[in-house]
Amino acid sequence: MPRPIRRLTLPLALFAVAAGTVFAADRTLAAGPWGGDTVIFEVVADGADVEFECARGRIDKAITLDGKGDFDLPGTFGAEGRGPARDGDGAAANARYRGHVEGDTMALDVTVGDRRMGPFTLTRDRRPFLKKCR
């Protein structure tokens, strides 16, 4: 093996291992939590569950990053009120989730109708305690 290729082998292998903790080879985010001060973004195999202090949301597609580390996906968003919630309470509205991932940090914006929320700054593997609207 020529010497220049050997020099690149270890750095490339280390990059692949480090990158695998955040996303797979197809640039799909790995399952796990991303947390900020007022939001938890839980990546699951088929999308993400999003919990805010007074609302919940859902993305029903796997989160695949483009070449710049961005995603832009449709989802739902529903406000939560005080007191116990029953199944079917509070209709979920269509929402747009836009994010940018760099390393273990995600910037997230959520748009519902003409209302924009964010940007939220999230950290991988952080699961903060949220003050729920109760």
N, C-alpha and C positions, 0 to 999 in steps of 0.2 A: 504494500500500500504506500503510495507516495506520501511524503512527510506533510505537505500542506493539508491534505484531506484528514490525516490523523489528528492534526491540531484542531480541526473543526468538530471532530466527532464528540468529544466530551462537552464542549459548550452547547452544541445542538441537543445532545441527550439531556443535559440539565434543563435547557429551555423547555423541552417536551414534557419533562416531569413536572416542572413548575406550572406550565400552562394547563396541564391536565387537571390540576386542582380547581381551576375556575371553569374551564370548558373542555369538551371532548374534541377529537380531531376534526369533527364537522362544525366546530365553533358553537355547539349547543351548550348553554350554561349547564353546569353540573347541578344536581339536586342539592338543596340546602338553603339556609336562611341568609338573607341580606337585611340588616337592620339599620334604622336611623332613629332619630329622636322621637318621631311620631308615627313611624310606619315599620312594618315587618313585611318583607317581600320573600315569600317562601317558594323557591323554585322546586317544581315537581316534574316528573317525566313528561307530562303532557301540558305544561304551562307554568302557571304560578298562582298561588293564593296570596292576596294582598290584604293586610289588616292595618287599618288606621285607627286612631283613637275613637272616632265616631262614625266609622264606615268600614265597608268590606268591598273587595273587588276580586276579579278572577280573570285570568288570561287562559284561554283554552287551546293554545298552540305552543309547541316546544319553543323555547326562546333561543333563537339562533342569531349570533352576532354577525354583522357584515364585516368587511375588511377593515373598517375604521373602529370596530368595537361597539357599533350602535345596533339598536333594535327599535322597531316601530310596529306595535301589534294592537289589534282590537281586543276589547274585553268588556267587562261589565263593572259597574260601580253602584253601590247602594248605601245610602246613609242609614245609620243606626240611631234609634232614639233612646231615651232613658227607660229603664225598667227591662223586664224580660222580653225577649223576642220570640215569636212563634214562627214556625216554618211558613213561608208565604208572606210574612209581613214585609213591607217596604219593597216596592218594585225596584229591580235593578235597572239602571240606565246604561245605554251603550257608552263606552268610554274608549279612549285611546291612550295606550301606555308607550311612552318613548323613553329610551334609556341609553346611556353610554357607560361602558365598562372599561376601566383601566386597572389592571391588576386586581386588587381586592376592594376596589372602590367603584360604586355605581352612582351615577347621577340619574334621577328619575323624575319625569314630568307626567302628570295625568291630566287629560282633558275630558271633560264631560259637558257636552253641548258647547257653549261659549265660555265656560268656566275652566280656567287653567289652575292646577294645583302643583306646586313645586317651584323650583327644583328641590328635591329631597336628596340628601347625600347619605348613601347607605354603605355599610361595610360588611364584607363577606363573613359569615359565621357569627354575626352579632344578632342577638335576640333580646332587644330591650323590653323593659316592662312598660306597657302602654297604659295611660290613664284613660280608661274607657268612659264613655258618656253614660253614666248611670246615676 
